[in-house]
Amino acid sequence: MRNRARAIAIARRIDEERTAKVRTLMMSGLILLSIIIGLALAGALPTPV
């Protein structure tokens, strides 16, 4: 019974770490997207926006 509780706790911790990594990846992706959109709006990128 104690081993099961420990396994659940470990799985929960791994899941939290995974969601944190995904969140940081999404944030960096959003920042990159906003920079690219800002450059395109400023006319720095050779793309028809």
Secondary structure, DSSP 8 states (H G I E B T S, - for coil): -HHHHHHHHHHHHHHHHHHHHHHHHHHHHHHHHHHHHHHHHHT-SSS--
